[in-house]
Amino acid sequence: MALTQTFFSLLLLLPICSVSQTTGNITVGGSSLKLTTLHVSLLLRPERTIVWYANGDKLAPWGSKVELNADRGLVLTSPRGEELWTSEILTGGLAYGLMEDTGNFVLQDSNFNKVWESFQYPTDTILPTQIIERGGVLSSQQSETNFSKGRFQLRFVEAGNKQSIKVGSLVLHVINLPTTEPTRPYYVKDSTAGDTNASSPGRQLLFSESGYIYFLKENGERLNLSQGGHSTGNFFFRVTLNFDGIFTVYSHPKSSTVNGSWTAV
């Protein structure tokens, strides 16, 4: 049986780096950049779209390396041995890392159990099949090329607060940098609005393979937040909290014969 082609890669844009046994189409490459991030990219020639990154607030200098450590998971260190970022695996027995076709980078033990996955630690982007639990957060970049946490934040509310925002609501805030304190939200979506059963708020935020964003409620009902229904065979999808604070669903043709780019859905 032929293996399914994957278009994702785990990439550290540095000249010296290492990664232990992996499966899937994972590449670790070099660049002339002086400072950079460890990140997962969606490879769509000639462009590359970064969909997850590890160390946006602590960039890696020239000559840094990334390794898989059996006890500590994925570890990024500077040439002087300073630890810049780690996936912080709490259980030993890590065997290898692999890239799933969904764009989820996974660390597994020798029994094929997941001990860490990038989908559980989103940055500014959600990919199809990714699930955000209540309490989950997305943070924008400071700019298109600056991966430090920016001024905008999306929260899937875990508990009600003094601004009368209900549990299970989706909110967008401006953050008062350099603190993490949010201002009053500029967007709120109540997962029980217009519902006769207000006691059943959203418990998960999901992004489907056909481009729908929706709440899965405690009673099992689904509440769509976006238009969808696109052909999964013809398009890639992502949803990103952009550095200007706009939360946007994008599609991109899969075919290499089509002159396409990311388009807001």
C-alpha positions, 0 to 999 in steps of 0.5 A: 500500500502506498504511503499518503504524501504529506505536505508538512515539515518540521523545520529549524532554519539553522545550519546545525541541528539534529533530530532522532528517528522520525517517520513521515516527510519531516525535513530539518534545513539550513538558512543564512538567517541570524535568528529564527524559530523551530516551526511546522510549515505547510509546503506549497511550492513556491511558498511555505506557510508556517502553521505552528512555532515553538520559540517565538518569544526567544529566538534561536541564534546561529548554530543552535540545534534541536534534539529529541531527548528520551526524558525531556522531549523536543529540546532546542538549545543555543550554541552555548548550551542554553535551553531556549525551548522544550516540549517538557515531556513529563513521562520517560520512554520517548522513542521517536517523533513523527509528522502526521498528514494533518500537520500535527507533530507528535512525540510517541513512546515505544508503545506508540502512545502520544506523549506530546503533540503540537496540536495541543499547543496552538500558536496563531493557527488552527488546522483541520481536525484540530480541537481547542478545549475550553481554556484554549488560547491563540495569540497573534504574531507581532508582525508578519515576520516577528513571531513574538506574541502580538497584541491580539488574543483569542480565548475559548472561555473556561469560566465566566468573568467580571465582564459577564462573558459566559462559559464556552464563549469565544472572545477576541481581546487586545492585550496590553503589552508587555503584560498579558492583561486583556482589554474589553473584548472586541468580539464575543460569540456566545455558544448558547445565544439563541438556544433554548438550552442555555445550560449546554455551552460549547465544550470544544472548538473544532475546525473540520476538514471541509473548512467549518469552525464550530462549537461542539456543545455539552449536549452533543449539538453542533453550532457552526461559526463559519461557512464551509462545505468545500471539497476536501480533495481540492483545497488545504484549509487553515484558520489564523489569528492575524497580526492585525487581529482578524480571525480568518479562515483560508483555503488554498488549492492543492493542485500544483497545476493551479496558480493559487494562493491563500484566499479568505473563505 
